[in-house]
Amino acid sequence: MRPRVTLKLATSLDGRIATASGESQWITGEAARAEGHRLRASHDAILIGVGTALADDPLLTVRQPGLEHRQPVRVVLDSRQRLSPGSKLALTARESPVIVLTVQLPAPALVRAGVEVIQVHAGRDGRPSLTHVLTALRGRGLISLLVEGGGEVAASFLRCDAVDRLEWFRAPILLGAEGRPCVGTLAVEELGQARRFRRLAAEPCGDDLWERYERL
Ligand SMILES: NC(=O)c1ccc[n+]([C@@H]2O[C@H](COP(=O)([O-])OP(=O)(O)OC[C@H]3O[C@@H](n4cnc5c(N)ncnc54)[C@H](OP(=O)(O)O)[C@@H]3O)[C@@H](O)[C@H]2O)c1
């Protein structure tokens, strides 16, 4: 048993999540951000890669009026515990839980900050194996997981076929091939190997488009 996984993407029209320099806030508009907070509030946990944690220093809390009581557990995939004890996530870990999944023994500085560090088996790439990550999260009673990126983490979940739903917010801008792709390499050589999804809905969300998909 694993949690139900939703991958949320906020991209340009050409599927980029950041400029080449890493600037990503804010590609989509206010309405999409508000929906993003509602999505957070409707999941038990939110997950990002340490790349996003280092680039953006996000809080990952629900900041939508009326939903503040619904704070999901915040999870970071971090093979070598690069998350700083001075990051916003670590500094708020005692107010709202933060879990770091790593392949190493827990770093004392993160543990002292109140972060729960879970050591799991490494996959072939030396990073936390997603099978073990999902089992560990389910073991803590977390039934629904919102994956918020970045591109490398999104690709890892897609490669191991662990994405049940896509929530895709697309802004009417173009960032070009130099922008960072929303999904990293998937090792697709033939169309027959590509992950396929069925569109459930597509609706305007402010100036952006909100598309929802489920796995086939
Ligand atoms: N527009 C948006 O909605 C949005 C959302 C999120 C992020 N972003 C942007 O995306 C950029 C960061 O994306 P990114 O692709 O560089 O980083 P990322 O996907 O956030 O993090 C990747 C890192 O996570 C760690 N990791 C640990 N276990 C992993 C696993 N099983 N699979 C994959 N990664 C694993 C790896 O570092 P270690 O091996 O050292 O652990 C890896 O380098 C930033 O510029 C950020 O602003 C945009």
The ligand as an SDF file (V2000), in Angstrom:
LIG
                    3D

 48 52  0  0  0  0  0  0  0  0999 V2000
    6.9530   26.3360  -11.0760 N   0  0  0  0  0  0  0  0  0  0  0  0
    6.8150   25.4410  -10.1470 C   0  0  0  0  0  0  0  0  0  0  0  0
    5.7150   25.0200   -9.8350 O   0  0  0  0  0  0  0  0  0  0  0  0
    8.0140   24.8790   -9.4330 C   0  0  0  0  0  0  0  0  0  0  0  0
    7.7950   23.9260   -8.4430 C   0  0  0  0  0  0  0  0  0  0  0  0
    8.9140   23.3700   -7.8160 C   0  0  0  0  0  0  0  0  0  0  0  0
   10.1940   23.7480   -8.1980 C   0  0  0  0  0  0  0  0  0  0  0  0
   10.3600   24.6920   -9.1500 N   0  0  0  0  0  0  0  0  0  0  0  0
   11.7320   25.0800   -9.5680 C   0  0  0  0  0  0  0  0  0  0  0  0
   12.4180   23.9050   -9.9400 O   0  0  0  0  0  0  0  0  0  0  0  0
   13.8060   24.0730   -9.6680 C   0  0  0  0  0  0  0  0  0  0  0  0
   14.2990   22.8760   -8.8690 C   0  0  0  0  0  0  0  0  0  0  0  0
   14.0460   21.6940   -9.6030 O   0  0  0  0  0  0  0  0  0  0  0  0
   15.1410   20.5470   -9.6940 P   0  0  0  0  0  0  0  0  0  0  0  0
   14.6690   19.5700  -10.7020 O   0  0  0  0  0  0  0  0  0  0  0  0
   16.4750   21.1990   -9.8510 O   0  0  0  0  0  0  0  0  0  0  0  0
   15.1560   19.9700   -8.2090 O   0  0  0  0  0  0  0  0  0  0  0  0
   14.1260   19.0670   -7.3730 P   0  0  0  0  0  0  0  0  0  0  0  0
   13.4130   18.0980   -8.2470 O   0  0  0  0  0  0  0  0  0  0  0  0
   13.3450   19.9250   -6.4600 O   0  0  0  0  0  0  0  0  0  0  0  0
   15.1850   18.2940   -6.4530 O   0  0  0  0  0  0  0  0  0  0  0  0
   16.0580   17.3770   -7.0540 C   0  0  0  0  0  0  0  0  0  0  0  0
   16.9950   16.8510   -6.0110 C   0  0  0  0  0  0  0  0  0  0  0  0
   16.2710   16.0820   -5.0680 O   0  0  0  0  0  0  0  0  0  0  0  0
   17.1280   15.1090   -4.5440 C   0  0  0  0  0  0  0  0  0  0  0  0
   16.4760   13.8050   -4.5320 N   0  0  0  0  0  0  0  0  0  0  0  0
   16.5060   12.9410   -3.4860 C   0  0  0  0  0  0  0  0  0  0  0  0
   15.8610   11.8290   -3.7850 N   0  0  0  0  0  0  0  0  0  0  0  0
   15.4280   11.9370   -5.0520 C   0  0  0  0  0  0  0  0  0  0  0  0
   14.7250   11.0530   -5.9100 C   0  0  0  0  0  0  0  0  0  0  0  0
   14.3360    9.8280   -5.5270 N   0  0  0  0  0  0  0  0  0  0  0  0
   14.4410   11.4830   -7.1530 N   0  0  0  0  0  0  0  0  0  0  0  0
   14.8200   12.7190   -7.5650 C   0  0  0  0  0  0  0  0  0  0  0  0
   15.4890   13.6060   -6.8020 N   0  0  0  0  0  0  0  0  0  0  0  0
   15.8060   13.2010   -5.5450 C   0  0  0  0  0  0  0  0  0  0  0  0
   18.3690   15.0710   -5.4250 C   0  0  0  0  0  0  0  0  0  0  0  0
   19.4510   15.7040   -4.7250 O   0  0  0  0  0  0  0  0  0  0  0  0
   20.2900   14.8110   -3.6860 P   0  0  0  0  0  0  0  0  0  0  0  0
   20.6960   13.5630   -4.4420 O   0  0  0  0  0  0  0  0  0  0  0  0
   21.3990   15.6700   -3.2410 O   0  0  0  0  0  0  0  0  0  0  0  0
   19.3390   14.4830   -2.5890 O   0  0  0  0  0  0  0  0  0  0  0  0
   17.9920   15.9140   -6.6150 C   0  0  0  0  0  0  0  0  0  0  0  0
   19.0790   16.6300   -7.1600 O   0  0  0  0  0  0  0  0  0  0  0  0
   13.9460   25.3710   -8.9020 C   0  0  0  0  0  0  0  0  0  0  0  0
   14.3910   26.3610   -9.7930 O   0  0  0  0  0  0  0  0  0  0  0  0
   12.5490   25.6590   -8.4390 C   0  0  0  0  0  0  0  0  0  0  0  0
   12.3170   27.0440   -8.3040 O   0  0  0  0  0  0  0  0  0  0  0  0
    9.3010   25.2620   -9.7780 C   0  0  0  0  0  0  0  0  0  0  0  0
  1  2  1  0
  2  3  2  0
  2  4  1  0
  4  5  1  0
  4 48  2  0
  5  6  2  0
  6  7  1  0
  7  8  2  0
  8  9  1  0
  8 48  1  0
  9 10  1  0
  9 46  1  0
 10 11  1  0
 11 12  1  0
 11 44  1  0
 12 13  1  0
 13 14  1  0
 14 15  2  0
 14 16  1  0
 14 17  1  0
 17 18  1  0
 18 19  2  0
 18 20  1  0
 18 21  1  0
 21 22  1  0
 22 23  1  0
 23 24  1  0
 23 42  1  0
 24 25  1  0
 25 26  1  0
 25 36  1  0
 26 27  1  0
 26 35  1  0
 27 28  2  0
 28 29  1  0
 29 30  1  0
 29 35  2  0
 30 31  1  0
 30 32  2  0
 32 33  1  0
 33 34  2  0
 34 35  1  0
 36 37  1  0
 36 42  1  0
 37 38  1  0
 38 39  2  0
 38 40  1  0
 38 41  1  0
 42 43  1  0
 44 45  1  0
 44 46  1  0
 46 47  1  0
M  CHG  2   8   1  16  -1
M  END
$$$$
